[in-house]
Amino acid sequence: MTLVCAVIGIVLAVALRRWAATPRRTFVTVTVALTVLSVVPDLLIPAAPSTKAILMLTHLVAAAIVIPLIAGRLPARTR
C-alpha cells in the first residue's frame, strides 16, 4: 500500500507541476492533509492502543520519507 500511495503522490506531483502556480507548496499541503486523514481509520479500528500507535507511526514514517523526496524535485514556482 505504501508503494501504491507513493505512486499516487508522484502522479499528484506531476499534475501540480503542470497546473499549480506553486507546485511544491501545494504538494506539501495536500500530502500532509492526506497523511493526517490516513491515520483516522487507525483511530477508529477496534484494536489495542499499541497496535493503533504502530499503524499511525508507519503512516507518519512513510510520509516523512516520501513527501520531502518528491517535494524536493518540484519547483517552488512555475514560470
C-alpha positions in Angstrom: 0.0 0.0 0.0 2.9 2.4 0.7 4.2 1.9 -2.8 0.7 2.5 -4.3 0.3 5.7 -2.3 3.8 6.8 -3.3 2.9 6.3 -7.0 -0.3 8.3 -6.4 1.9 11.0 -4.9 4.1 11.1 -8.0 1.1 11.4 -10.2 -0.2 14.2 -8.0 3.2 15.9 -8.2 3.2 15.7 -12.0 -0.2 17.2 -12.2 0.7 20.0 -9.8 3.9 20.8 -11.6 1.8 21.4 -14.7 -1.2 23.2 -13.3 -0.3 24.8 -9.9 1.3 28.2 -9.5 3.3 26.9 -6.5 3.6 23.2 -7.0 6.0 22.4 -4.1 3.9 24.3 -1.5 0.6 22.9 -2.9 2.0 19.3 -3.0 3.3 19.5 0.6 0.0 21.0 1.8 -2.1 18.3 0.1 0.0 15.4 1.1 0.2 16.5 4.7 -3.5 16.8 4.8 -3.9 13.3 3.2 -1.4 11.9 5.8 -3.5 13.3 8.6 -6.6 11.7 7.0 -4.8 8.4 6.7 -4.4 8.0 10.4 -8.2 8.4 11.1 -9.0 4.8 10.2 -6.3 3.7 12.6 -8.0 5.6 15.4 -11.4 4.0 14.6 -10.4 0.3 14.4 -11.1 -1.8 17.5 -7.5 -2.7 18.4 -5.1 -2.3 21.3 -3.6 1.2 21.7 -0.2 -0.2 20.9 -1.4 -1.5 17.6 -3.0 1.8 16.7 0.2 3.6 17.6 2.3 1.4 15.4 -0.1 1.8 12.5 -0.1 5.6 12.9 3.7 5.6 13.2 4.1 3.6 10.0 2.0 6.2 8.1 4.0 9.1 9.6 7.4 7.5 8.8 6.4 6.7 5.3 5.2 10.2 4.8 8.3 11.7 6.3 10.4 9.8 3.7 8.2 10.2 0.6 6.9 13.7 0.9 10.2 15.5 1.1 11.7 13.3 -1.5 9.0 14.2 -4.1 8.6 17.8 -3.0 12.3 18.4 -3.4 12.0 17.6 -7.1 9.2 20.2 -7.6 9.9 23.8 -8.5 8.9 26.4 -5.9 7.0 28.4 -8.6 6.1 27.8 -12.2 7.0 30.2 -14.8 
